[in-house]
Amino acid sequence: MICLRSLPLVPLELKSPLSFRTRAQQHHSHPFSQTLRSHTEPHKTLTRGGTATTTAANVALSEHNDLNAAEEEEPLPSELSEELMPNHVAVIMDGNGRWAKQRGLPASAGHQAGARSLRELVEICCKWGVRVLTVFAFSYDNWIRPKVEVDFLMNLFEREIKSQMQKFVSEGIRISVIGDSSKLPETLQKLISDAEEATKDNSRIQFIVAVSYSGKYDIVQACKSLARKVKDGVIQLEDISESLVEQELETNCTEYPYPDLLIRTSGELRVSNFLLWQLAYTEFFFAKELWPDFGKAEFVEALISFQQRQRRYGARLS
């Protein structure tokens, strides 16, 4: 099902959220599963000899901590239902270059602005209980772009991982990277490996970044893996099923491999070789905003649209 921002908020085929499947009903079991739970720690005020200090500095610090705590406990907007929140949100972050061009800036400025939008989205998803966030950061097809832009993006990936690493660890964010990493700079490959290892036990949210990724190649490599297993006698040809194929896809790193909601920004109406197998029953939402302009309000609108839909999975519901 597809929703375009220029269309009415509730398309004709959308039905009451009362008939929408709950999170428990949406759950897909997966052999590579890991239970995802929310972990938060309260802020603490400074003490001296077991008694809270009363200096102006400490009062100010306490107020600052209270504000931080309030931000961490930001409630879900009243328009949204917690039970109908998607487990897995995928995003095609499109429009950085056009955003920069409109402002007479180099493409690098657009990518930097896009990185800020991504940090904000990760934070929102953490607060609102999204279990998995997958973003299309760099397509395998993007290697044909000008070398100066590709080099800048590789450096930006490295800077973002380094700058956000402590936050990933402290806030329970598990980082996973999918795609053909063989073409990435060795320093970036090492950084990705270290980040995945350092956060592998985190369970608040899984943040999957698709870099040098191709949906077509993902399916091809899964087929090759199964072919090798047949050749080696590990499985029989007759054993091959959708389930076995899914286990070989790169999204086998998560308990929720199938996005419930796909958001694409910039008004483009295509999936651009992203998660082709996994998007079979995903709900689509196309936002007109360029990625650097996509924020909380736009995300809420996408979620409202999602929660108003009735997911049929091929069935005819009365």
Secondary structure, 3 states (H helix, E strand, C coil): CEEECCCCCCCCCCCCHHHCCCHHHHCCCCCCCCCCCCCCCCCCCCEECCEECCCHHHHHHHHHHHHHHHHHCCCCCCCCCHHHCCCEEEEECCCHHHHHHHCCCCHHHHHHHHHHHHHHHHHHHHHHCCCEEEEEEEEHHHHHCCHHHHHHHHHHHHHHHHHHHHHHHHCCEEEEEECCHHHCCHHHHHHHHHHHHHHCCCCCEEEEEEEEECHHHHHHHHHHHHHHHHHCCCCCHHHCCHHHHHHHCHHHHCCCCCCCEEEECCCCCCCCCCCCCCCCCCEEEECCCCHHHCCHHHHHHHHHHHHCCCCCCCCCCC
